[in-house]
Amino acid sequence: MTEEYLNYLYIQNLKDREGTIYVPVNPGNGLPLFLGL
């Protein structure tokens, strides 16, 4: 599994939870900024 795929699964998991705060993403690669990628 690639890091991108794992991040994708992580984001999908966050979206499935209730009351999840939207995570800002890096416009360059679409990955969450808080992951520092």
Backbone as ProteinMPNN parsed JSONL, in Angstrom:
{"seq_chain_A": "MTEEYLNYLYIQNLKDREGTIYVPVNPGNGLPLFLGL", "coords_chain_A": {"N_chain_A": [[0.842, -1.2, 0.0], [0.439, 2.222, -0.769], [1.573, 5.374, 0.613], [-0.133, 7.435, -0.076], [-2.502, 6.102, -0.61], [-3.112, 5.042, 1.9], [-3.495, 7.415, 3.279], [-5.732, 8.309, 1.933], [-7.626, 6.388, 2.723], [-7.655, 7.01, 5.416], [-8.733, 9.582, 5.414], [-11.27, 9.024, 4.352], [-12.255, 7.54, 6.453], [-12.405, 9.5, 8.42], [-14.393, 11.099, 7.317], [-16.552, 9.469, 7.614], [-17.176, 9.591, 10.249], [-19.22, 11.184, 12.728], [-19.585, 14.696, 13.14], [-17.042, 15.453, 12.398], [-14.329, 17.618, 11.938], [-13.549, 19.51, 9.082], [-10.6, 18.809, 7.307], [-7.955, 20.812, 6.284], [-6.513, 20.765, 3.013], [-3.529, 20.27, 1.085], [-3.221, 22.207, -1.738], [-1.578, 21.478, -3.787], [-1.142, 18.693, -3.855], [-3.355, 17.57, -2.769], [-3.351, 16.334, -0.328], [-3.87, 15.967, 3.228], [-2.943, 18.75, 5.205], [-2.107, 18.564, 7.829], [-0.752, 16.222, 8.049], [1.721, 16.708, 7.162], [2.851, 16.274, 4.63]], "CA_chain_A": [[0.0, 0.0, 0.0], [1.196, 3.47, -0.817], [1.208, 6.353, 1.635], [-1.291, 8.19, -0.57], [-3.694, 5.272, -0.443], [-3.4, 4.995, 3.331], [-4.046, 8.727, 3.623], [-7.089, 8.329, 1.378], [-8.466, 5.592, 3.62], [-7.766, 7.755, 6.668], [-9.672, 10.676, 5.17], [-12.602, 8.438, 4.222], [-12.656, 7.166, 7.805], [-12.791, 10.735, 9.101], [-15.658, 11.557, 6.748], [-17.617, 8.588, 8.079], [-17.5, 9.908, 11.637], [-20.084, 12.348, 12.909], [-18.987, 15.852, 13.785], [-15.635, 15.597, 12.048], [-13.946, 18.92, 11.393], [-12.891, 19.388, 7.783], [-9.15, 18.96, 7.358], [-7.446, 21.527, 5.121], [-5.618, 19.96, 2.193], [-2.541, 20.963, 0.268], [-3.756, 22.307, -3.101], [-0.62, 20.904, -4.733], [-1.266, 17.24, -4.003], [-4.63, 17.127, -2.231], [-3.193, 15.6, 0.923], [-4.109, 16.779, 4.424], [-1.781, 19.524, 5.613], [-1.638, 18.201, 9.162], [0.128, 15.06, 7.963], [3.054, 17.214, 6.87], [3.403, 15.681, 3.408]], "C_chain_A": [[0.877, 1.25, 0.0], [0.733, 4.402, 0.29], [-0.04, 7.121, 1.218], [-2.579, 7.404, -0.351], [-4.1, 5.19, 1.026], [-4.003, 6.307, 3.802], [-5.481, 8.835, 3.136], [-8.047, 7.565, 2.29], [-8.701, 6.329, 4.93], [-8.791, 8.871, 6.538], [-11.097, 10.14, 5.056], [-13.139, 8.045, 5.596], [-13.104, 8.393, 8.589], [-14.156, 11.209, 8.621], [-16.829, 10.728, 7.258], [-18.023, 8.883, 9.52], [-18.4, 11.13, 11.709], [-19.307, 13.471, 13.583], [-17.518, 16.04, 13.487], [-15.38, 16.973, 11.456], [-13.206, 18.698, 10.08], [-11.403, 19.656, 7.914], [-8.68, 19.699, 6.111], [-6.466, 20.655, 4.342], [-4.662, 20.843, 1.414], [-3.061, 21.009, -1.162], [-2.84, 21.674, -4.14], [-0.842, 19.42, -4.951], [-2.543, 16.687, -3.376], [-4.541, 16.355, -0.928], [-3.411, 16.518, 2.115], [-2.837, 17.467, 4.89], [-1.232, 19.053, 6.952], [-0.736, 16.967, 9.152], [1.543, 15.457, 7.571], [3.684, 16.613, 5.631], [3.521, 16.713, 2.3]], "O_chain_A": [[1.906, 1.317, 0.673], [-0.359, 4.244, 0.836], [-0.9, 7.424, 2.046], [-3.606, 7.959, 0.039], [-5.284, 5.26, 1.356], [-4.916, 6.315, 4.629], [-6.342, 9.379, 3.826], [-9.142, 8.038, 2.591], [-9.796, 6.286, 5.491], [-9.612, 9.083, 7.43], [-12.028, 10.733, 5.601], [-14.329, 8.197, 5.872], [-14.078, 8.329, 9.339], [-14.977, 11.665, 9.417], [-17.958, 11.213, 7.33], [-19.095, 8.469, 9.961], [-18.342, 12.005, 10.846], [-18.487, 13.238, 14.471], [-16.814, 16.713, 14.239], [-16.117, 17.436, 10.586], [-12.352, 17.818, 9.973], [-10.994, 20.621, 8.559], [-8.968, 19.268, 4.994], [-5.688, 19.903, 4.928], [-4.949, 22.005, 1.124], [-3.319, 19.959, -1.752], [-3.276, 21.368, -5.249], [-0.749, 18.93, -6.077], [-2.794, 15.484, -3.436], [-5.532, 15.786, -0.469], [-3.163, 17.72, 2.025], [-1.777, 16.844, 4.962], [-0.027, 19.131, 7.19], [-0.037, 16.697, 10.129], [2.461, 14.641, 7.639], [4.903, 16.451, 5.568], [3.967, 16.388, 1.199]]}, "name": "protein", "num_of_chains": 1, "seq": "MTEEYLNYLYIQNLKDREGTIYVPVNPGNGLPLFLGL"}
